[in-house]
Structures are given as C-alpha cells and as structure tokens.
Amino acid sequence: MLLAIDAGNTNIVFALVDGREIRARWRIATEGRRTADEYAVWLVQLMAIGGFTREEVDSVVICTVVPRALHNLEVLSAKYFGVKALIVGRTPLEWGIKIDVISPETVGADRLVNAIGAHHLHSGHKIAIDFGTATTFDWIDDKGTYRGGIIAPGINLSLDSLVATAARLPRIAIEIPDNNQVIGRSTEESMHSGIYWGYIAMMEGLTSRMKREIDQPVTVMATGGLASLFAVHTDVFDVIEPDLTIQGMALLYERAALPKFTAQAGGFEADFLPL
C-alpha cells in the first residue's frame, strides 16, 4: 500500500491508499520539531489499531507546504517503512500539468495536488475550495491547467486573531448559530454569526465573482474538514470531495509508476499520462 502524507501548516494527514481506495487516515498537529521516532510511535500504534502493519506499506509519498517538517517525515519513511519517500513536485513526481500563473514555483504544493485530483474527478472548468489554515479558491480549466485563484485567511486563523486581539471576546467553537439566526443577541451569538455567516457570504461572493471571470459552466467542489459544516446552509458547492488532496497525491504516484509507451510501440507518450 501507499502511505500518503499531506503536511499542512496546521495538521499532517497520514493516509493508507490501496490502488485508488483510501483505506484509513489519521491526523496530527503539525510540529516542525517532532522527530521521526515520535511520528512512528503515534502512527504505527494507530495502524495496528486499524488492523494494518508497517510491512504492508511499500511506498511513501509526501506533499508539504512546511519545509521544516519534511526532513523528519523522510526519516520516518526510511527508518520505519524501509523506503525512500517521493516528494510531490520533484522527480519522478513532477506536476505533469500546466501552471498558467505568474511565478508558478510559488504555488503551494497542496493547491496543485488539489488541481490534479479535481481534474481527474470532474470534467469541464472547476473551482476547488479548500478549508485549511488558509481558505483557498483555485480555478482548474477544462484542459486541467491550473489558472490561479484566491487565498483568504482560514476560519480558525480568523477566529484566533479576533480572540487574541480583542481583550473581552471569548473563545468559541465553530458551529452553526442557534436557530440559524444572523443577528446575535449576545456577544457569543454575534461571534458565531460573524464567523459562520460571514464565511458563507465570503464563499458565495468570491465564487460568484470567479464564475463571472471564467464565463463558462463551472463545477464547484469543496474539501477540508469544515466543508460539510458550511454545506448545510449554502448551495455554493456542487460536490464535496473530502479527500481531494490525498486523491491527487495517489494519482501522481500512479502516473509515476506507469510505463510510458512510445508511438513506435503502438502506444503514446505524454508528459501526463491519462489516469
């Protein structure tokens, strides 16, 4: 099986992928100083609880936007799974898609992996909304080209900033306001409304503006843990793809593992093999 590791700014997701089936996933807070041994103690025990062994993992793929976490994850792969980890965006896992933006080298690996997964799952133009440390909106066109997008503060980041800089505001959970009311009648209700309905208004507004600029039929998909919470009170999402990033990583690995056929052999040769 493939162990796919998605290292974000807030959390790291470890997923076991068998072919294109995600068999299990676990999440841990991102901590750049966490050692390979610490990862192993946590991960191997969770794998055992789920009925998996280290020996079943024969490949490891890492996607990271946190450079300081990469080394220890590579050590984890080599020391505890006996394989050299492949890093998305590097040989042999080059992107294989066109990145039609200014300074493509600055685009986050997670956004490009999402683009690969989105294009595989849905035809036509796509907008992928990812709820992470930042909330990102990315346009993938009908040819699979990454065309750019929007980076907005993530909901937890916004809430943390609000609580940290306003002395008398309490910390609240991110949840649907009671009775679905917009106008709060207490400080807590007002904060719930601002966070929840404010983010829905942002998503609806930004998505609407993106659609006008794209000027073509668009499939809007959402990924990330909070997608289902917001889907209750907005129809901005056409589909929720909770494992979009992991799916994109698995597709990149699958492409690298497939042989390239030549025209002389009666096949084809392409930078990005069809999946």
C-alpha positions, -999 to 999 in steps of 0.1 A, spaced: 0 0 0 9 36 -4 14 59 26 4 94 16 15 122 39 -1 156 35 18 181 57 -1 213 61 5 243 82 -19 232 109 -22 194 106 -5 165 89 -27 138 74 -14 103 70 -35 81 47 -31 45 36 -41 41 -1 -46 8 -18 -48 14 -55 -72 43 -56 -91 33 -24 -83 52 8 -83 25 35 -75 47 65 -65 82 75 -51 98 107 -44 134 116 -18 150 139 -10 187 146 19 200 126 50 205 147 83 211 129 104 198 158 86 165 160 110 137 154 107 106 131 106 84 162 77 104 177 58 101 144 64 64 143 52 57 179 20 75 172 14 62 136 24 26 140 1 22 170 -28 37 151 -21 15 121 -22 -16 144 -55 -5 159 -68 -3 124 -55 -38 115 -25 -26 94 12 -34 97 43 -15 87 52 -43 62 21 -35 41 35 -1 32 57 -3 2 57 33 -10 56 67 7 46 100 -9 49 134 9 32 166 0 42 195 22 39 233 25 60 232 57 97 228 47 109 223 83 87 192 87 100 175 56 133 160 69 118 141 98 90 127 76 116 115 51 135 99 80 102 83 92 98 67 57 133 54 55 137 42 91 103 27 99 90 17 64 122 10 47 115 31 16 128 64 2 99 88 2 88 105 -30 81 142 -28 54 157 -49 67 182 -74 101 166 -76 113 138 -99 97 114 -106 65 132 -92 67 163 -114 34 181 -116 26 170 -152 1 198 -156 4 233 -170 6 260 -143 -6 292 -161 2 318 -134 29 343 -126 58 326 -107 44 291 -108 72 279 -85 55 298 -56 21 280 -59 16 258 -28 20 220 -34 -14 213 -18 -32 236 -43 -15 219 -73 -23 184 -59 -59 195 -55 -59 206 -91 -47 172 -103 -74 155 -82 -101 179 -93 -94 174 -130 -94 137 -126 -127 136 -108 -147 162 -128 -148 174 -164 -150 210 -176 -139 240 -156 -136 235 -118 -132 257 -87 -117 238 -58 -123 254 -23 -100 240 4 -106 248 41 -72 247 56 -50 271 76 -59 294 46 -91 290 27 -81 287 -10 -102 290 -41 -85 276 -72 -95 275 -109 -87 244 -130 -98 248 -166 -113 221 -188 -78 211 -200 -65 205 -165 -44 237 -165 -41 254 -131 -51 290 -138 -48 307 -104 -71 315 -76 -76 332 -42 -60 329 -8 -81 340 21 -75 337 59 -87 304 72 -116 303 96 -96 291 126 -69 317 118 -95 345 117 -111 334 149 -78 331 167 -68 366 156 -101 380 167 -99 365 202 -62 373 206 -65 410 197 -99 418 213 -94 415 251 -130 408 261 -141 384 234 -143 347 245 -131 317 225 -160 300 208 -164 268 188 -170 269 151 -206 258 147 -239 268 131 -256 296 151 -286 286 172 -319 289 153 -299 298 122 -302 335 131 -279 361 116 -285 388 143 -269 378 176 -284 388 209 -252 382 229 -215 385 224 -212 348 218 -241 347 194 -227 377 175 -193 360 171 -209 328 159 -229 347 133 -199 367 121 -177 336 117 -203 313 102 -225 335 81 -195 358 73 -176 328 58 -207 317 38 -211 352 24 -174 353 15 -175 319 -2 -207 328 -21 -194 362 -31 -159 351 -42 -172 321 -61 -198 342 -79 -170 367 -90 -148 338 -101 -176 323 -122 -182 357 -139 -145 359 -148 -143 323 -161 -175 328 -180 -180 291 -186 -200 264 -168 -181 255 -136 -182 227 -111 -175 240 -76 -161 214 -52 -151 217 -15 -125 199 5 -113 201 41 -129 193 74 -152 223 75 -168 218 41 -197 197 53 -205 222 81 -209 251 57 -227 230 31 -257 229 54 -266 265 46 -252 272 12 -257 257 -22 -224 272 -35 -208 237 -35 -218 213 -63 -199 184 -46 -178 178 -15 -146 158 -20 -132 153 15 -100 135 3 -92 156 -27 -55 162 -17 -48 126 -9 -65 115 -42 -43 139 -61 -12 125 -44 -22 90 -52 -28 99 -89 7 115 -91 22 83 -77 2 61 -100 13 82 -130 50 79 -120 46 41 -116 31 35 -150 54 29 -180 55 54 -209 46 38 -242 61 52 -274 44 57 -308 67 31 -323 53 6 -298 18 14 -308 11 34 -277 15 70 -267 40 93 -250 28 123 -229 40 144 -200 9 135 -180 -4 100 -186 -42 97 -186 -55 82 -154 
